Amino acid sequence: MKKRNRLTRRFYLPAVIAILLGACTPATRQSDMDKKIDALMQQMTLEEKIGQLNLPGAGDITTGEASNSDIATKIKNGEVGGLFNIKTAQKIREVQRIAVEQSRLKIPLIFGMDVIHGYHTVFPIPLGLSCSWDMPLIEQSARIAAIEASADGICWTFSPMVDISRDPRWGRVAEGSGEDPYLGSEIAKAMVKGYQGDSLTGKNTIMACVKHFALYGAVEAGRDYNTTDMSRIRMYNEYFPPYKAAIDAGAGSAMTSFNEIDGIPASANQWLLTDVLRKQWGFKGFVVTDFTAINEMVAHGLGDLQTVSALALKAGVEMDMVGEGFVTTLKKSLEEGKITPEEIDRACRLVLEAKYKLGLFDDPYRYCDPERAKTEIFTPEHRRIARETAAQSFVLLKNEQQVLPLQKEGTIALIGPLANNRENMAGTWSVAADFNQSVSLLDGIRNVAGSKVKVIYAKGANVVADSALEARVSVFGKPTYRDNRPANVLIQEAVNTARKADVIVAALGEAAEMSGESSSMSHIELPENQRELLKALLKTGKPLVMVLFNGRPMAIKWEQEHVPAILDVWFGGTEAGNAVADVLFGDVNPSGKLSATFPQNLGQVPIYYNHKNTGRPLPKGKWFQKFRSNYLDVSNEPLYPFGYGLSYTTFDYGKMKLSSTSLSGNETLTVSVPVTNSGDREGKEVVQLYIRDMAGSVTRPVKELKGFQKIDLKAGETQTVTFTITPDDLKFYNYDLKYDWEPGEFEIMVGGNSRDVQISTVNWMK
């Protein structure tokens, strides 16, 4: 009998488990979802279907007043599909209760927020984060953001922003991952995975929204919301890849961009939203507009609100953010035959499917657990990781005479408008941050330096001389604490302070909101008043380190020529001050590499590494030659190239080896290079692989990033880094937009940045 029981357990229990697992297969879940939504939509009125397409901004509804808010009536009437910019589990629970207990069909709402680089625990701005070149680290930052946001009621984030940008004037370059489609694609995948995990069924996952689809980073003149115009071959090869990578990674939603594509604004562009996104890429999620993007198409010149709303629906938009053009005009457009019932049904279904996938139909309050909010937000562990992550994002641009790392002894003069400003450390798009909890650089240095270091401080200058300009950038609760004393008085005070010190740390650059949305700048050098401060400090003869705060590549040629050490720290988030101090004192060896090229001056913009050749290229290393593609007044070279970044140690690259120089068909090329840490301390190096297709049916870039590895080497250690290249790595979109590779000669390049590489040539035939 006992033996029979053992046999029963051995065969019967696995069968039961298999049956249970089978009940949860994707096909079964899809079937269950279809049945649920079919039944629901059969009960829905036209007004309720259109209501699901409406995403108003709630504002921060006061606890206990949700049922009396202006939005409550609309929710009860089924005129709202979701809300954004409301947070905390308690407030969201109150609003959700109105939807699922007081509306006719009890359809739950979806709650979104701009969780861009962290929630309450803020990580570096995305441009800074991209300079880590560390995909697990980037994924982890999104994972922590999802844990915290979901614990506070949020189930949907308007991130990642994956727009390629090669114009540092554009403020939103701070919110993206730089200029390169390959690196941008890898980061897009990591962010989606971090937010959504392996399944949206987890209570600590949130739905990602890839944005801004598409081409937003290529706006003319670097001016936000401006016109974009480019060939389709450039779209597919250079700007589309990160969006597609996010879609392939399973992003549940996508957001339209403000700009036009081929003369049609993105929110009305059927080719973009239907032909490319759905038919070519197989996107199954829903599309939401950016803030009032449908209404803004009136100003673009496409027609009145009813016209542009109908155009948006027909193009493939499912949800209207804030504008309410859908809820106020679609019924009339349907009556006039300008749209069809099927188009409304399609949009409604996709929104409902998103809610189903998030588990809101099973438990509309699944993101509203106040206990999670108490224990999973802004934890010491999250802050520790944020500090470590920020330190990995900093880029050491210059370090003459080993000024860095600083010694933990003596007197340090900390000077500059960003030295003692915790509110600006989080950077742009930090809507859930508690700025009072951020760590300033002054506090960070005091925390890390130890008892043998004396820190003395002077502001030295305002962020900018122009008080009106400073007022424009001192917004969103991020004051710059303007000092209205004369500039020469501030500088003299700083010089007097510096003379008492052994070394000067100058905290200079931009305020947090000098980059970000609607923060384009026509001047990207260090503000003149800060440069005057810097000149005065340098005249003291003291060793000087410039800590550069910025949300964009800056034209700092003068600083590169005159300042001994420059550390670019972007905006590092909650733990910025501590992280900067960790690097300044050498507790962390900097390892960041630039994800965007720094120009010598604004006149070089746009400047990026993977450009095309002209028919009259300037010979490498040469300047100036008449009747060649160059400037009279400045060389073609960037100030700092893509992929560039120094370390407190040195890395020597041995000779690159190729498994073959003659290949055919689907063979694999193996590229290997020994890398040695030739310095005296442990450090990390990003080894980069580039390829050039020497001749094609269409012109190809001078080089393209195709692989990278971040390695950690102890002093004296050597590691052989290996890359594999297949024909897939050689593919591109040709003139007919066919994605394929062409046989011929290819240059293979390996190095520590895009400029300083070894080059070998292979022939690869089909």
C-alpha positions, 0 to 999 in steps of 0.5 A: 500500500505504501509503495502504491502511494509512493508511485501515486505521488511520483506520477500523479502529482507532476500530472496535476502540476502540469495541468495547473501550469497548462491552465496558465499558458499564454494562450489560455491567458489570452483566451481568458482576457478575450472572453473578459473583454468581449463580455465587458465591451458588449455591455459598454455604451459608446460614451463608456468606450470613448471614456476609456480613451481619456487620460486627464491629469488628476493633480494631487487630490487631497486625501479624503476629498477624492469623491468631491473632486472635479474628476470624480463625476467624470469617473462615475460616468465612465468618462475616464480611462486613467489618471496621471500625476496622482500618487500615494497608495491611499489617494489612489485607492480612494480614486480607484474606489470611485471607479470600481464601486460607483461607476456603472461597469466598475472598470478600474483606472490605470494610474501613470506617472513620469517615473523617469530615473527613479521614484522617491529614490532618485538615480542619475538622469538618464544621460548620466546613467547611460554613461555607466555602459552597465546594463545590469546596473541600469536594469536595477535602477528601473527595477527599484523605481518600479518597486517604489512606484508600485508600492505608492499606487503607480502601475504605469510609467512614461519611460523609457525615453529612447530618443536619439539626439545629436544636438546638445541644445535640446534640453531633453537630451538629459532624458535620453541615452545619447547619440548611438542607436546600438547603446540606446537599444541595449539601454531601452531593453534593460529599462523595459525589463527593469520596469516590467520584470518577467511578467506584469502580473507581479505587484511590484512591476509597472507597465513601461511606455516607450517614448517619444515615437518618433524622431523627437530628438532630431528637432530643428535648432535643438528647440523643443517641440520643433519640426523634424525632417529626415529620410526614411533610410535614416529613420530606420538605421539611426533613429528607430532602433531603440524604439524597436528594441523597447517594443521587442522587449515587451513594452506595454505602451508607447507615447507619440512625439510632438514633432511631425514626420514627413509633414504629418504630426506623429499623433496623426501619422498612420504610417508611423503608428500603424504601418511601422509600429503595429504591422512591421514591428508587431506591437500589441500594446496601446498608444498614448499621446504626449500631453495635449498632443492631439489639441496641438495639431490644430496649431500645426495646421491640420484642422480643428479639434474634431478633425485632429481627434479623428485623425489621431484615432484613425492613425492608431492613437488609443489614449488622449492625454489631457486634451479631451478631444476624444471625449468631446468630439469622437461621438460627433465624428462617428455620427458624421461618418468620419470614424467607424465603430470598429476604430473606437472598439479597437482603441477601447479594447487595447486600453482594457487589455492593458488593465487586464495584463496589469491584473487590475480586473482581478484586484483593482487595489493591488497597487494600493497596499499602504504596508508596502508603501511604508517598507519599500520606498526610499529604503536604506538599501535603495539609497545605497544602490543609488549612491553606487549607481551614481558613482558609476555614471561619472566621467573623468574628462581630465586629470593632469598631474594626478590631482585626483583622487584627493587626499583625506587630509588638509583643507579643501575649499569647496566653491561654486553655485552648485556646491551647496544646493541639494534641491538641484542634485536630483536633476530634471524629471524628478517629480516624486523626489523629496529634495530635502532628502537629497545630499548636497556636494558640501554634505557629501564631502563632509560625510566622506572626507573624515576627521582629518579634512577641513572643508571651507565653502564659498558660493563664488558666483550665481548660476548665471549672471542674468537674474531673469534667466535664472528665474526661468530655470529656478522652477519645480521646487529647485531654487538656485539661491541667488546672491544679489551681491556684486559679482566681484564681491562674490569672486573675491570672497571665493578667492579669499577662501581658496587661499586658505586651502590646499586644493580647490573643488569648484562645483560649476555648470548648469542648474538642474532645470537648464536641461529637460523638457522646454529647456533648450539652450542656444549657449552651451558653454560654461556661463561667463560669470562662472568662467570668470570665477574659475579664472580667478580661482586658477590664479591662486595657483592652488590645485583645482578640480572642476566638478561639472554638473550638467544635463547635456554635452557642453562646449568646455574647450577653455576649461579643458585647456586650463583646468587640471582636472574635470569630473563630469557628474551630470545630476546624480540623484538623491545620493549625488553628493555622497557619490561625487565625494566617493569618486573625488577621494578615490573610494570609487574609481571613475569608469563612466564613458560618454554616450554623447560627443562633446563639441569644441564649440556650438558651431560644430553641432550636430557632431557625432561619431558615426557620421557619414563621409563626404566625397571630400573628407579631411584626411585623418589627423589633418586640419586645414586643407582647402577644398576639403570638408572642414572649418577655417577656424576649428578642427573637425575633431570633438572636444571629447569623443563618444565612448571617452572617459578616463580612470585613476588607473591606466589600461593598455590594449594588446594587439587585436586578433581576428579568427579569420580575415576571410569569411563567407556566409553565416560564419562567425568572426571572433575578435579578441584583445588583451586588456591590462590594468597597468596602473596601481589600483583596481578599475573598470574599463569599457572595451568597445567594438566598432565596425565599418562597412567600406562599400555599400549600395548606400553610403555607410557611417565611418564606424558603428558601435556593435558591441561593448563589455565592461570589465573589472581589472585588479592592478596588473591584471590582464583579461582577454576580451572576446567579441563574436560578429555574425552577419546579423551585425552587418545588416542595415536598411538599404535604399528600398528599406530592406534589412540585409547585409552586403558582402565586401570589406569591413573594418573591425575596430576595438578600443577604449573610445570611438577615436582611439581604436585598433583597426583590422580588415576582413573580407566577408562574402555571401 
